[in-house]
Amino acid sequence: MRKVLTIAISAVAAAALSGTPAAHASSDSKVPLIYGPLVDCAAAADPIITGSSTETESYVKLKHDDDGGVRVEVGLRDAAPATPFDVRVVQVVTDATTGTATAMDCNTVNGTVTTDDRGRAKIRLTEDRVKDADSFQVLVYPNPADSKEEALSGYHTSLIPLDGE
């Protein structure tokens, strides 16, 4: 029992020290949205989730797209009620040599969705795939934000590989 507990604790510690890995999503699988601070879109290319972030019941689904685009379904399940949210699909290109991830389309709001009185909403979005994009991230922010804190906090995913990589 002691040996099993030691192995389990070691595995948890190793995972915590390595940061949060990119989310893996095959076509039509759900990836949870994380709620927490995300200061700017360029930081979104970093797959490490901070300790003040929390996983929510909200999700993103990567949908299969025969035309080579990026198609997602975003489902808010526990957001602020009766609130409009801007949704961004941010594609990321990773340099094969350096491993540096670069967010490609941070300023594009792909859609806006308003939650119902229970904080639920769903939106489907499609955009052309950016050349050499290997992953993407979804960012969801209230619009307009009621406070500076709210403006710097929102929902986001870890990096989601395209093509089930």
C-alpha positions in Angstrom: 0.0 0.0 0.0 2.8 2.4 0.9 4.6 1.7 -2.3 1.5 2.3 -4.4 0.8 5.6 -2.5 4.5 6.7 -3.1 4.2 6.0 -6.8 0.9 7.9 -7.1 2.3 10.9 -5.2 5.4 10.9 -7.5 3.2 10.8 -10.6 1.1 13.7 -9.4 4.2 15.7 -8.5 5.8 15.1 -11.9 2.6 16.2 -13.7 2.5 19.4 -11.6 6.1 20.2 -12.4 5.7 19.6 -16.1 2.8 22.0 -16.6 -0.4 21.2 -18.3 0.1 19.4 -21.6 -1.8 20.3 -24.7 -5.4 19.0 -24.7 -5.9 16.1 -27.1 -9.0 16.2 -29.2 -10.0 13.9 -32.0 -12.8 15.0 -34.2 -16.1 15.5 -32.3 -14.5 15.0 -28.8 -15.0 17.6 -26.0 -12.2 19.7 -24.4 -13.1 21.6 -21.2 -13.0 25.3 -21.1 -10.8 26.7 -18.3 -11.9 29.9 -16.4 -9.1 32.1 -15.2 -6.8 35.0 -16.0 -5.3 35.2 -19.5 -3.7 38.6 -19.9 -3.3 38.7 -23.7 -3.8 36.5 -26.8 -0.1 36.0 -27.4 0.1 34.3 -24.0 -2.7 32.0 -25.2 -0.1 30.2 -27.3 1.5 28.9 -24.0 -0.3 25.7 -23.0 0.6 26.1 -19.3 -2.5 26.8 -17.2 -1.9 28.9 -14.1 -2.8 27.7 -10.6 -5.6 30.2 -10.3 -7.5 28.7 -13.3 -10.4 26.3 -12.8 -11.9 23.7 -15.2 -15.6 24.3 -16.0 -18.5 22.4 -17.3 -18.2 24.5 -20.5 -16.5 22.9 -23.5 -15.1 23.1 -27.0 -15.7 20.4 -29.7 -13.4 20.2 -32.7 -15.6 19.1 -35.6 -14.4 17.2 -38.7 -14.2 19.6 -41.7 -13.8 18.2 -45.1 -12.8 21.5 -46.6 -9.6 21.8 -44.4 -11.0 24.6 -42.2 -11.2 24.7 -38.4 -14.7 24.1 -37.2 -15.6 24.2 -33.6 -18.7 24.0 -31.3 -18.4 26.1 -28.1 -20.8 25.2 -25.3 -21.1 27.4 -22.3 -22.7 25.6 -19.4 -21.8 27.6 -16.3 -21.2 31.2 -17.5 -22.7 34.4 -16.2 -26.4 34.5 -17.1 -27.8 36.8 -19.8 -24.3 37.9 -20.8 -22.8 38.4 -24.3 -19.5 36.8 -24.9 -16.9 37.3 -27.7 -15.5 34.0 -29.0 -12.1 33.7 -30.7 -10.7 30.7 -32.4 -6.9 31.3 -32.3 -4.8 29.1 -34.5 -1.2 28.5 -33.5 1.9 27.7 -35.5 4.7 25.9 -33.7 8.3 26.3 -34.9 9.6 22.8 -35.4 13.2 23.9 -34.6 12.6 26.0 -31.5 9.3 24.7 -30.3 8.1 28.3 -30.0 4.3 28.6 -30.4 2.9 31.7 -32.1 -0.7 32.7 -32.0 -1.7 33.8 -35.5 -5.1 35.5 -35.4 -5.6 37.1 -31.9 -7.6 40.1 -33.0 -10.3 38.2 -34.8 -13.6 37.8 -33.0 -15.1 34.8 -34.7 -18.5 35.2 -33.1 -20.6 36.5 -30.3 -23.0 34.5 -28.2 -25.3 35.5 -25.4 -26.1 33.1 -22.5 -29.6 32.4 -21.3 -30.9 33.0 -17.8 -29.0 29.8 -16.6 -25.6 30.8 -18.1 -25.9 28.4 -21.1 -25.2 29.1 -24.8 -23.9 27.3 -27.8 -22.2 28.6 -30.9 -20.7 26.9 -34.0 -17.8 28.6 -35.8 -15.7 27.8 -38.9 -12.6 29.6 -40.2 -10.1 28.9 -42.9 -7.1 27.0 -41.6 -3.9 29.2 -41.2 -1.0 27.9 -43.2 1.2 25.6 -41.0 -1.2 25.8 -38.0 -0.8 22.7 -35.9 -3.1 23.6 -33.0 -5.6 26.1 -31.8 -7.1 27.6 -28.7 -10.6 29.0 -28.0 -10.9 32.2 -26.0 -14.3 33.4 -24.6 -14.6 36.8 -23.0 -17.5 38.9 -21.7 -18.4 41.8 -24.0 -18.4 44.4 -22.7 -16.5 43.5 -19.5 -17.9 45.1 -16.4 -14.6 45.5 -14.7 -10.8 45.3 -15.4 -10.7 42.0 -13.6 -13.5 40.6 -15.8 -11.7 41.9 -18.9 -8.6 40.0 -18.0 -10.5 36.8 -17.1 -12.4 34.6 -19.3 -12.7 31.0 -20.6 -10.0 29.4 -22.6 -8.7 26.0 -23.6 -5.3 24.5 -23.6 -3.7 24.1 -27.0 -5.8 21.6 -29.0 -3.9 19.8 -31.8 -5.4 19.9 -35.3 -5.8 16.7 -37.2 -5.8 14.6 -34.0 -2.0 15.1 -33.6 
